[in-house]
Amino acid sequence: MGWGGIQNGRLLTLAQSQFDIFLTLDQGIPHQQNLGKYEIAVLLLRAASNDIDDLKPLVPLILAAIPTAQKRALTVVAL
């Protein structure tokens, strides 16, 4: 989408116009952004790293969280 290098606030603004859910590994996002002003649900993934082997176990939890994820709110997904 050509969004490489775009920072959180601007990225959330762009994402909210095209997506319902924003997945992130950025543990600082709830402290750096006022998530209540964005029309998008934010799922914060907590994993040992961003390595695919650390993320794979979260997939069922992500899928389970999607139906109840609320816009303007943070949902933490962790094992």
PDB file of N, CA, C and O in Angstrom:
ATOM      1  N   MET A   1       0.815  -1.188   0.000  1.00  0.00           N
ATOM      2  CA  MET A   1       0.000   0.000   0.000  1.00  0.00           C
ATOM      3  C   MET A   1       0.858   1.252   0.000  1.00  0.00           C
ATOM      4  O   MET A   1       0.348   2.370  -0.063  1.00  0.00           O
ATOM      5  N   GLY A   2       2.162   1.053   0.071  1.00  0.00           N
ATOM      6  CA  GLY A   2       3.043   2.204   0.079  1.00  0.00           C
ATOM      7  C   GLY A   2       3.083   2.941   1.400  1.00  0.00           C
ATOM      8  O   GLY A   2       3.414   4.126   1.444  1.00  0.00           O
ATOM      9  N   TRP A   3       2.747   2.248   2.482  1.00  0.00           N
ATOM     10  CA  TRP A   3       2.693   2.885   3.789  1.00  0.00           C
ATOM     11  C   TRP A   3       3.953   2.659   4.614  1.00  0.00           C
ATOM     12  O   TRP A   3       3.989   3.036   5.785  1.00  0.00           O
ATOM     13  N   GLY A   4       4.968   2.065   4.047  1.00  0.00           N
ATOM     14  CA  GLY A   4       6.212   1.808   4.773  1.00  0.00           C
ATOM     15  C   GLY A   4       6.798   3.087   5.335  1.00  0.00           C
ATOM     16  O   GLY A   4       6.886   4.096   4.636  1.00  0.00           O
ATOM     17  N   GLY A   5       7.196   3.049   6.591  1.00  0.00           N
ATOM     18  CA  GLY A   5       7.816   4.193   7.226  1.00  0.00           C
ATOM     19  C   GLY A   5       6.846   5.190   7.833  1.00  0.00           C
ATOM     20  O   GLY A   5       7.272   6.145   8.483  1.00  0.00           O
ATOM     21  N   ILE A   6       5.552   4.988   7.635  1.00  0.00           N
ATOM     22  CA  ILE A   6       4.560   5.895   8.222  1.00  0.00           C
ATOM     23  C   ILE A   6       4.425   5.555   9.700  1.00  0.00           C
ATOM     24  O   ILE A   6       4.307   4.388  10.072  1.00  0.00           O
ATOM     25  N   GLN A   7       4.443   6.582  10.532  1.00  0.00           N
ATOM     26  CA  GLN A   7       4.390   6.396  11.976  1.00  0.00           C
ATOM     27  C   GLN A   7       2.964   6.154  12.476  1.00  0.00           C
ATOM     28  O   GLN A   7       1.995   6.362  11.747  1.00  0.00           O
ATOM     29  N   ASN A   8       2.854   5.713  13.729  1.00  0.00           N
ATOM     30  CA  ASN A   8       1.603   5.236  14.320  1.00  0.00           C
ATOM     31  C   ASN A   8       0.385   6.116  14.111  1.00  0.00           C
ATOM     32  O   ASN A   8      -0.619   5.642  13.581  1.00  0.00           O
ATOM     33  N   GLY A   9       0.437   7.387  14.510  1.00  0.00           N
ATOM     34  CA  GLY A   9      -0.740   8.235  14.401  1.00  0.00           C
ATOM     35  C   GLY A   9      -1.243   8.359  12.971  1.00  0.00           C
ATOM     36  O   GLY A   9      -2.434   8.190  12.709  1.00  0.00           O
ATOM     37  N   ARG A  10      -0.360   8.647  12.073  1.00  0.00           N
ATOM     38  CA  ARG A  10      -0.723   8.767  10.654  1.00  0.00           C
ATOM     39  C   ARG A  10      -1.148   7.410  10.102  1.00  0.00           C
ATOM     40  O   ARG A  10      -2.081   7.323   9.303  1.00  0.00           O
ATOM     41  N   LEU A  11      -0.459   6.352  10.532  1.00  0.00           N
ATOM     42  CA  LEU A  11      -0.788   5.007  10.075  1.00  0.00           C
ATOM     43  C   LEU A  11      -2.196   4.615  10.527  1.00  0.00           C
ATOM     44  O   LEU A  11      -2.958   4.047   9.744  1.00  0.00           O
ATOM     45  N   LEU A  12      -2.542   4.905  11.760  1.00  0.00           N
ATOM     46  CA  LEU A  12      -3.888   4.612  12.248  1.00  0.00           C
ATOM     47  C   LEU A  12      -4.943   5.411  11.483  1.00  0.00           C
ATOM     48  O   LEU A  12      -6.023   4.898  11.188  1.00  0.00           O
ATOM     49  N   THR A  13      -4.631   6.653  11.169  1.00  0.00           N
ATOM     50  CA  THR A  13      -5.552   7.484  10.406  1.00  0.00           C
ATOM     51  C   THR A  13      -5.795   6.881   9.020  1.00  0.00           C
ATOM     52  O   THR A  13      -6.937   6.801   8.567  1.00  0.00           O
ATOM     53  N   LEU A  14      -4.735   6.464   8.357  1.00  0.00           N
ATOM     54  CA  LEU A  14      -4.884   5.830   7.043  1.00  0.00           C
ATOM     55  C   LEU A  14      -5.637   4.507   7.153  1.00  0.00           C
ATOM     56  O   LEU A  14      -6.540   4.232   6.363  1.00  0.00           O
ATOM     57  N   ALA A  15      -5.263   3.696   8.129  1.00  0.00           N
ATOM     58  CA  ALA A  15      -5.854   2.366   8.278  1.00  0.00           C
ATOM     59  C   ALA A  15      -7.347   2.419   8.573  1.00  0.00           C
ATOM     60  O   ALA A  15      -8.110   1.597   8.068  1.00  0.00           O
ATOM     61  N   GLN A  16      -7.767   3.384   9.390  1.00  0.00           N
ATOM     62  CA  GLN A  16      -9.184   3.430   9.774  1.00  0.00           C
ATOM     63  C   GLN A  16     -10.117   3.674   8.589  1.00  0.00           C
ATOM     64  O   GLN A  16     -11.303   3.353   8.654  1.00  0.00           O
ATOM     65  N   SER A  17      -9.589   4.232   7.524  1.00  0.00           N
ATOM     66  CA  SER A  17     -10.437   4.482   6.360  1.00  0.00           C
ATOM     67  C   SER A  17     -10.587   3.246   5.467  1.00  0.00           C
ATOM     68  O   SER A  17     -11.439   3.216   4.580  1.00  0.00           O
ATOM     69  N   GLN A  18      -9.750   2.225   5.707  1.00  0.00           N
ATOM     70  CA  GLN A  18      -9.790   1.053   4.824  1.00  0.00           C
ATOM     71  C   GLN A  18      -9.941  -0.280   5.536  1.00  0.00           C
ATOM     72  O   GLN A  18     -10.233  -1.295   4.904  1.00  0.00           O
ATOM     73  N   PHE A  19      -9.743  -0.283   6.865  1.00  0.00           N
ATOM     74  CA  PHE A  19      -9.770  -1.539   7.608  1.00  0.00           C
ATOM     75  C   PHE A  19     -10.604  -1.399   8.873  1.00  0.00           C
ATOM     76  O   PHE A  19     -10.870  -0.290   9.334  1.00  0.00           O
ATOM     77  N   ASP A  20     -11.011  -2.527   9.424  1.00  0.00           N
ATOM     78  CA  ASP A  20     -11.752  -2.549  10.681  1.00  0.00           C
ATOM     79  C   ASP A  20     -10.842  -2.805  11.870  1.00  0.00           C
ATOM     80  O   ASP A  20     -11.133  -2.377  12.988  1.00  0.00           O
ATOM     81  N   ILE A  21      -9.732  -3.509  11.625  1.00  0.00           N
ATOM     82  CA  ILE A  21      -8.836  -3.915  12.714  1.00  0.00           C
ATOM     83  C   ILE A  21      -7.391  -3.643  12.330  1.00  0.00           C
ATOM     84  O   ILE A  21      -6.971  -3.860  11.194  1.00  0.00           O
ATOM     85  N   PHE A  22      -6.646  -3.159  13.320  1.00  0.00           N
ATOM     86  CA  PHE A  22      -5.222  -2.859  13.161  1.00  0.00           C
ATOM     87  C   PHE A  22      -4.459  -3.788  14.100  1.00  0.00           C
ATOM     88  O   PHE A  22      -4.627  -3.711  15.317  1.00  0.00           O
ATOM     89  N   LEU A  23      -3.623  -4.664  13.549  1.00  0.00           N
ATOM     90  CA  LEU A  23      -2.792  -5.568  14.344  1.00  0.00           C
ATOM     91  C   LEU A  23      -1.422  -4.941  14.528  1.00  0.00           C
ATOM     92  O   LEU A  23      -0.832  -4.433  13.574  1.00  0.00           O
ATOM     93  N   THR A  24      -0.919  -4.975  15.746  1.00  0.00           N
ATOM     94  CA  THR A  24       0.401  -4.405  15.990  1.00  0.00           C
ATOM     95  C   THR A  24       1.148  -5.190  17.062  1.00  0.00           C
ATOM     96  O   THR A  24       0.550  -5.831  17.926  1.00  0.00           O
ATOM     97  N   LEU A  25       2.459  -5.120  16.979  1.00  0.00           N
ATOM     98  CA  LEU A  25       3.338  -5.663  18.012  1.00  0.00           C
ATOM     99  C   LEU A  25       3.934  -4.537  18.848  1.00  0.00           C
ATOM    100  O   LEU A  25       4.698  -4.792  19.779  1.00  0.00           O
ATOM    101  N   ASP A  26       3.591  -3.298  18.524  1.00  0.00           N
ATOM    102  CA  ASP A  26       4.146  -2.128  19.197  1.00  0.00           C
ATOM    103  C   ASP A  26       3.554  -2.000  20.600  1.00  0.00           C
ATOM    104  O   ASP A  26       2.430  -1.528  20.768  1.00  0.00           O
ATOM    105  N   GLN A  27       4.322  -2.426  21.602  1.00  0.00           N
ATOM    106  CA  GLN A  27       3.849  -2.428  22.983  1.00  0.00           C
ATOM    107  C   GLN A  27       3.614  -1.013  23.524  1.00  0.00           C
ATOM    108  O   GLN A  27       2.914  -0.842  24.521  1.00  0.00           O
ATOM    109  N   GLY A  28       4.185  -0.017  22.884  1.00  0.00           N
ATOM    110  CA  GLY A  28       4.032   1.354  23.341  1.00  0.00           C
ATOM    111  C   GLY A  28       2.803   2.053  22.799  1.00  0.00           C
ATOM    112  O   GLY A  28       2.473   3.149  23.253  1.00  0.00           O
ATOM    113  N   ILE A  29       2.117   1.451  21.842  1.00  0.00           N
ATOM    114  CA  ILE A  29       1.018   2.145  21.179  1.00  0.00           C
ATOM    115  C   ILE A  29      -0.072   2.633  22.134  1.00  0.00           C
ATOM    116  O   ILE A  29      -0.593   3.727  21.920  1.00  0.00           O
ATOM    117  N   PRO A  30      -0.446   1.886  23.176  1.00  0.00           N
ATOM    118  CA  PRO A  30      -1.502   2.418  24.041  1.00  0.00           C
ATOM    119  C   PRO A  30      -1.051   3.649  24.837  1.00  0.00           C
ATOM    120  O   PRO A  30      -1.885   4.426  25.301  1.00  0.00           O
ATOM    121  N   HIS A  31       0.239   3.823  24.993  1.00  0.00           N
ATOM    122  CA  HIS A  31       0.777   4.963  25.734  1.00  0.00           C
ATOM    123  C   HIS A  31       1.110   6.135  24.809  1.00  0.00           C
ATOM    124  O   HIS A  31       1.160   7.284  25.249  1.00  0.00           O
ATOM    125  N   GLN A  32       1.332   5.842  23.545  1.00  0.00           N
ATOM    126  CA  GLN A  32       1.745   6.866  22.588  1.00  0.00           C
ATOM    127  C   GLN A  32       0.583   7.457  21.800  1.00  0.00           C
ATOM    128  O   GLN A  32       0.696   8.558  21.261  1.00  0.00           O
ATOM    129  N   GLN A  33      -0.525   6.739  21.729  1.00  0.00           N
ATOM    130  CA  GLN A  33      -1.652   7.175  20.902  1.00  0.00           C
ATOM    131  C   GLN A  33      -2.937   7.204  21.724  1.00  0.00           C
ATOM    132  O   GLN A  33      -3.126   6.383  22.621  1.00  0.00           O
ATOM    133  N   ASN A  34      -3.803   8.139  21.418  1.00  0.00           N
ATOM    134  CA  ASN A  34      -5.137   8.188  21.994  1.00  0.00           C
ATOM    135  C   ASN A  34      -6.021   7.322  21.099  1.00  0.00           C
ATOM    136  O   ASN A  34      -6.620   7.816  20.144  1.00  0.00           O
ATOM    137  N   LEU A  35      -6.099   6.048  21.407  1.00  0.00           N
ATOM    138  CA  LEU A  35      -6.799   5.108  20.539  1.00  0.00           C
ATOM    139  C   LEU A  35      -8.293   5.397  20.442  1.00  0.00           C
ATOM    140  O   LEU A  35      -8.945   4.966  19.491  1.00  0.00           O
ATOM    141  N   GLY A  36      -8.836   6.117  21.407  1.00  0.00           N
ATOM    142  CA  GLY A  36     -10.248   6.454  21.395  1.00  0.00           C
ATOM    143  C   GLY A  36     -10.658   7.390  20.279  1.00  0.00           C
ATOM    144  O   GLY A  36     -11.850   7.548  20.012  1.00  0.00           O
ATOM    145  N   LYS A  37      -9.701   8.008  19.627  1.00  0.00           N
ATOM    146  CA  LYS A  37     -10.059   8.923  18.540  1.00  0.00           C
ATOM    147  C   LYS A  37     -10.028   8.266  17.159  1.00  0.00           C
ATOM    148  O   LYS A  37     -10.323   8.916  16.156  1.00  0.00           O
ATOM    149  N   TYR A  38      -9.677   7.002  17.107  1.00  0.00           N
ATOM    150  CA  TYR A  38      -9.584   6.305  15.822  1.00  0.00           C
ATOM    151  C   TYR A  38     -10.746   5.326  15.647  1.00  0.00           C
ATOM    152  O   TYR A  38     -11.075   4.563  16.555  1.00  0.00           O
ATOM    153  N   GLU A  39     -11.351   5.363  14.478  1.00  0.00           N
ATOM    154  CA  GLU A  39     -12.471   4.474  14.146  1.00  0.00           C
ATOM    155  C   GLU A  39     -11.947   3.118  13.668  1.00  0.00           C
ATOM    156  O   GLU A  39     -12.288   2.650  12.581  1.00  0.00           O
ATOM    157  N   ILE A  40     -11.119   2.505  14.499  1.00  0.00           N
ATOM    158  CA  ILE A  40     -10.558   1.202  14.173  1.00  0.00           C
ATOM    159  C   ILE A  40     -10.267   0.472  15.474  1.00  0.00           C
ATOM    160  O   ILE A  40      -9.867   1.088  16.462  1.00  0.00           O
ATOM    161  N   ALA A  41     -10.464  -0.827  15.477  1.00  0.00           N
ATOM    162  CA  ALA A  41     -10.109  -1.650  16.631  1.00  0.00           C
ATOM    163  C   ALA A  41      -8.614  -1.956  16.548  1.00  0.00           C
ATOM    164  O   ALA A  41      -8.093  -2.236  15.468  1.00  0.00           O
ATOM    165  N   VAL A  42      -7.935  -1.901  17.677  1.00  0.00           N
ATOM    166  CA  VAL A  42      -6.505  -2.179  17.703  1.00  0.00           C
ATOM    167  C   VAL A  42      -6.270  -3.463  18.498  1.00  0.00           C
ATOM    168  O   VAL A  42      -6.654  -3.559  19.663  1.00  0.00           O
ATOM    169  N   LEU A  43      -5.640  -4.441  17.862  1.00  0.00           N
ATOM    170  CA  LEU A  43      -5.248  -5.667  18.539  1.00  0.00           C
ATOM    171  C   LEU A  43      -3.747  -5.625  18.761  1.00  0.00           C
ATOM    172  O   LEU A  43      -2.966  -5.592  17.810  1.00  0.00           O
ATOM    173  N   LEU A  44      -3.356  -5.625  20.012  1.00  0.00           N
ATOM    174  CA  LEU A  44      -1.952  -5.600  20.396  1.00  0.00           C
ATOM    175  C   LEU A  44      -1.501  -7.031  20.648  1.00  0.00           C
ATOM    176  O   LEU A  44      -1.992  -7.691  21.564  1.00  0.00           O
ATOM    177  N   LEU A  45      -0.572  -7.506  19.842  1.00  0.00           N
ATOM    178  CA  LEU A  45      -0.073  -8.877  19.966  1.00  0.00           C
ATOM    179  C   LEU A  45       1.115  -8.903  20.910  1.00  0.00           C
ATOM    180  O   LEU A  45       2.074  -8.150  20.740  1.00  0.00           O
ATOM    181  N   ARG A  46       1.045  -9.768  21.896  1.00  0.00           N
ATOM    182  CA  ARG A  46       2.160  -9.939  22.821  1.00  0.00           C
ATOM    183  C   ARG A  46       2.795 -11.295  22.545  1.00  0.00           C
ATOM    184  O   ARG A  46       2.196 -12.345  22.777  1.00  0.00           O
ATOM    185  N   ALA A  47       4.007 -11.241  22.051  1.00  0.00           N
ATOM    186  CA  ALA A  47       4.754 -12.454  21.717  1.00  0.00           C
ATOM    187  C   ALA A  47       6.210 -12.217  22.085  1.00  0.00           C
ATOM    188  O   ALA A  47       6.633 -11.078  22.281  1.00  0.00           O
ATOM    189  N   ALA A  48       6.966 -13.293  22.177  1.00  0.00           N
ATOM    190  CA  ALA A  48       8.383 -13.184  22.538  1.00  0.00           C
ATOM    191  C   ALA A  48       9.166 -12.361  21.522  1.00  0.00           C
ATOM    192  O   ALA A  48      10.138 -11.689  21.870  1.00  0.00           O
ATOM    193  N   SER A  49       8.732 -12.420  20.255  1.00  0.00           N
ATOM    194  CA  SER A  49       9.392 -11.660  19.194  1.00  0.00           C
ATOM    195  C   SER A  49       8.425 -11.556  18.018  1.00  0.00           C
ATOM    196  O   SER A  49       7.298 -12.045  18.084  1.00  0.00           O
ATOM    197  N   ASN A  50       8.875 -10.915  16.945  1.00  0.00           N
ATOM    198  CA  ASN A  50       8.039 -10.856  15.747  1.00  0.00           C
ATOM    199  C   ASN A  50       8.365 -11.986  14.778  1.00  0.00           C
ATOM    200  O   ASN A  50       7.961 -11.952  13.616  1.00  0.00           O
ATOM    201  N   ASP A  51       9.086 -12.974  15.254  1.00  0.00           N
ATOM    202  CA  ASP A  51       9.403 -14.156  14.464  1.00  0.00           C
ATOM    203  C   ASP A  51       8.114 -14.964  14.245  1.00  0.00           C
ATOM    204  O   ASP A  51       7.299 -15.111  15.156  1.00  0.00           O
ATOM    205  N   ILE A  52       7.952 -15.470  13.055  1.00  0.00           N
ATOM    206  CA  ILE A  52       6.736 -16.198  12.703  1.00  0.00           C
ATOM    207  C   ILE A  52       6.457 -17.354  13.665  1.00  0.00           C
ATOM    208  O   ILE A  52       5.296 -17.640  13.958  1.00  0.00           O
ATOM    209  N   ASP A  53       7.495 -18.016  14.155  1.00  0.00           N
ATOM    210  CA  ASP A  53       7.290 -19.128  15.078  1.00  0.00           C
ATOM    211  C   ASP A  53       6.738 -18.660  16.425  1.00  0.00           C
ATOM    212  O   ASP A  53       6.057 -19.423  17.110  1.00  0.00           O
ATOM    213  N   ASP A  54       7.022 -17.427  16.807  1.00  0.00           N
ATOM    214  CA  ASP A  54       6.459 -16.871  18.038  1.00  0.00           C
ATOM    215  C   ASP A  54       5.043 -16.347  17.825  1.00  0.00           C
ATOM    216  O   ASP A  54       4.247 -16.295  18.762  1.00  0.00           O
ATOM    217  N   LEU A  55       4.733 -15.960  16.592  1.00  0.00           N
ATOM    218  CA  LEU A  55       3.415 -15.398  16.286  1.00  0.00           C
ATOM    219  C   LEU A  55       2.361 -16.455  15.959  1.00  0.00           C
ATOM    220  O   LEU A  55       1.180 -16.252  16.244  1.00  0.00           O
ATOM    221  N   LYS A  56       2.764 -17.566  15.373  1.00  0.00           N
ATOM    222  CA  LYS A  56       1.814 -18.608  14.972  1.00  0.00           C
ATOM    223  C   LYS A  56       0.873 -19.050  16.094  1.00  0.00           C
ATOM    224  O   LYS A  56      -0.321 -19.212  15.843  1.00  0.00           O
ATOM    225  N   PRO A  57       1.362 -19.253  17.320  1.00  0.00           N
ATOM    226  CA  PRO A  57       0.439 -19.675  18.380  1.00  0.00           C
ATOM    227  C   PRO A  57      -0.643 -18.648  18.708  1.00  0.00           C
ATOM    228  O   PRO A  57      -1.654 -18.990  19.321  1.00  0.00           O
ATOM    229  N   LEU A  58      -0.442 -17.400  18.309  1.00  0.00           N
ATOM    230  CA  LEU A  58      -1.441 -16.364  18.578  1.00  0.00           C
ATOM    231  C   LEU A  58      -2.595 -16.362  17.577  1.00  0.00           C
ATOM    232  O   LEU A  58      -3.638 -15.763  17.840  1.00  0.00           O
ATOM    233  N   VAL A  59      -2.421 -17.015  16.447  1.00  0.00           N
ATOM    234  CA  VAL A  59      -3.428 -16.951  15.382  1.00  0.00           C
ATOM    235  C   VAL A  59      -4.823 -17.359  15.866  1.00  0.00           C
ATOM    236  O   VAL A  59      -5.774 -16.630  15.586  1.00  0.00           O
ATOM    237  N   PRO A  60      -5.004 -18.483  16.578  1.00  0.00           N
ATOM    238  CA  PRO A  60      -6.357 -18.814  17.045  1.00  0.00           C
ATOM    239  C   PRO A  60      -6.917 -17.758  18.005  1.00  0.00           C
ATOM    240  O   PRO A  60      -8.121 -17.502  18.016  1.00  0.00           O
ATOM    241  N   LEU A  61      -6.053 -17.157  18.798  1.00  0.00           N
ATOM    242  CA  LEU A  61      -6.498 -16.122  19.729  1.00  0.00           C
ATOM    243  C   LEU A  61      -6.892 -14.840  18.987  1.00  0.00           C
ATOM    244  O   LEU A  61      -7.848 -14.162  19.361  1.00  0.00           O
ATOM    245  N   ILE A  62      -6.150 -14.527  17.946  1.00  0.00           N
ATOM    246  CA  ILE A  62      -6.484 -13.365  17.116  1.00  0.00           C
ATOM    247  C   ILE A  62      -7.852 -13.581  16.474  1.00  0.00           C
ATOM    248  O   ILE A  62      -8.712 -12.702  16.516  1.00  0.00           O
ATOM    249  N   LEU A  63      -8.043 -14.747  15.884  1.00  0.00           N
ATOM    250  CA  LEU A  63      -9.319 -15.050  15.226  1.00  0.00           C
ATOM    251  C   LEU A  63     -10.482 -15.003  16.215  1.00  0.00           C
ATOM    252  O   LEU A  63     -11.580 -14.568  15.867  1.00  0.00           O
ATOM    253  N   ALA A  64     -10.241 -15.449  17.441  1.00  0.00           N
ATOM    254  CA  ALA A  64     -11.287 -15.406  18.467  1.00  0.00           C
ATOM    255  C   ALA A  64     -11.576 -13.981  18.924  1.00  0.00           C
ATOM    256  O   ALA A  64     -12.707 -13.671  19.298  1.00  0.00           O
ATOM    257  N   ALA A  65     -10.572 -13.114  18.898  1.00  0.00           N
ATOM    258  CA  ALA A  65     -10.739 -11.730  19.355  1.00  0.00           C
ATOM    259  C   ALA A  65     -11.416 -10.831  18.324  1.00  0.00           C
ATOM    260  O   ALA A  65     -12.038  -9.834  18.690  1.00  0.00           O
ATOM    261  N   ILE A  66     -11.305 -11.164  17.066  1.00  0.00           N
ATOM    262  CA  ILE A  66     -11.827 -10.299  16.004  1.00  0.00           C
ATOM    263  C   ILE A  66     -13.323  -9.992  16.150  1.00  0.00           C
ATOM    264  O   ILE A  66     -13.703  -8.826  16.031  1.00  0.00           O
ATOM    265  N   PRO A  67     -14.181 -10.973  16.398  1.00  0.00           N
ATOM    266  CA  PRO A  67     -15.615 -10.654  16.449  1.00  0.00           C
ATOM    267  C   PRO A  67     -16.017  -9.684  17.567  1.00  0.00           C
ATOM    268  O   PRO A  67     -17.025  -8.989  17.447  1.00  0.00           O
ATOM    269  N   THR A  68     -15.248  -9.635  18.634  1.00  0.00           N
ATOM    270  CA  THR A  68     -15.622  -8.779  19.765  1.00  0.00           C
ATOM    271  C   THR A  68     -14.746  -7.531  19.889  1.00  0.00           C
ATOM    272  O   THR A  68     -14.968  -6.709  20.778  1.00  0.00           O
ATOM    273  N   ALA A  69     -13.765  -7.382  19.018  1.00  0.00           N
ATOM    274  CA  ALA A  69     -12.878  -6.214  19.072  1.00  0.00           C
ATOM    275  C   ALA A  69     -13.693  -4.955  18.796  1.00  0.00           C
ATOM    276  O   ALA A  69     -14.466  -4.894  17.840  1.00  0.00           O
ATOM    277  N   GLN A  70     -13.508  -3.964  19.641  1.00  0.00           N
ATOM    278  CA  GLN A  70     -14.266  -2.722  19.538  1.00  0.00           C
ATOM    279  C   GLN A  70     -13.439  -1.616  18.899  1.00  0.00           C
ATOM    280  O   GLN A  70     -12.251  -1.468  19.186  1.00  0.00           O
ATOM    281  N   LYS A  71     -14.078  -0.841  18.029  1.00  0.00           N
ATOM    282  CA  LYS A  71     -13.421   0.350  17.485  1.00  0.00           C
ATOM    283  C   LYS A  71     -13.142   1.298  18.638  1.00  0.00           C
ATOM    284  O   LYS A  71     -13.870   1.317  19.631  1.00  0.00           O
ATOM    285  N   ARG A  72     -12.079   2.086  18.497  1.00  0.00           N
ATOM    286  CA  ARG A  72     -11.675   3.063  19.511  1.00  0.00           C
ATOM    287  C   ARG A  72     -11.155   2.418  20.787  1.00  0.00           C
ATOM    288  O   ARG A  72     -11.091   3.061  21.835  1.00  0.00           O
ATOM    289  N   ALA A  73     -10.781   1.137  20.692  1.00  0.00           N
ATOM    290  CA  ALA A  73     -10.337   0.420  21.891  1.00  0.00           C
ATOM    291  C   ALA A  73      -9.185  -0.517  21.557  1.00  0.00           C
ATOM    292  O   ALA A  73      -8.943  -0.864  20.401  1.00  0.00           O
ATOM    293  N   LEU A  74      -8.489  -0.908  22.608  1.00  0.00           N
ATOM    294  CA  LEU A  74      -7.350  -1.821  22.506  1.00  0.00           C
ATOM    295  C   LEU A  74      -7.764  -3.188  23.024  1.00  0.00           C
ATOM    296  O   LEU A  74      -8.403  -3.294  24.071  1.00  0.00           O
ATOM    297  N   THR A  75      -7.402  -4.228  22.297  1.00  0.00           N
ATOM    298  CA  THR A  75      -7.563  -5.601  22.741  1.00  0.00           C
ATOM    299  C   THR A  75      -6.182  -6.227  22.745  1.00  0.00           C
ATOM    300  O   THR A  75      -5.485  -6.210  21.731  1.00  0.00           O
ATOM    301  N   VAL A  76      -5.787  -6.775  23.872  1.00  0.00           N
ATOM    302  CA  VAL A  76      -4.481  -7.427  23.975  1.00  0.00           C
ATOM    303  C   VAL A  76      -4.662  -8.910  23.684  1.00  0.00           C
ATOM    304  O   VAL A  76      -5.545  -9.564  24.240  1.00  0.00           O
ATOM    305  N   VAL A  77      -3.812  -9.429  22.805  1.00  0.00           N
ATOM    306  CA  VAL A  77      -3.832 -10.837  22.443  1.00  0.00           C
ATOM    307  C   VAL A  77      -2.491 -11.418  22.881  1.00  0.00           C
ATOM    308  O   VAL A  77      -1.434 -11.033  22.382  1.00  0.00           O
ATOM    309  N   ALA A  78      -2.561 -12.351  23.821  1.00  0.00           N
ATOM    310  CA  ALA A  78      -1.345 -12.960  24.375  1.00  0.00           C
ATOM    311  C   ALA A  78      -1.641 -14.381  24.820  1.00  0.00           C
ATOM    312  O   ALA A  78      -2.792 -14.731  25.085  1.00  0.00           O
ATOM    313  N   LEU A  79      -0.609 -15.189  24.900  1.00  0.00           N
ATOM    314  CA  LEU A  79      -0.754 -16.561  25.414  1.00  0.00           C
ATOM    315  C   LEU A  79      -0.795 -16.527  26.916  1.00  0.00           C
ATOM    316  O   LEU A  79      -0.913 -17.573  27.554  1.00  0.00           O
TER     317      LEU A  79
END
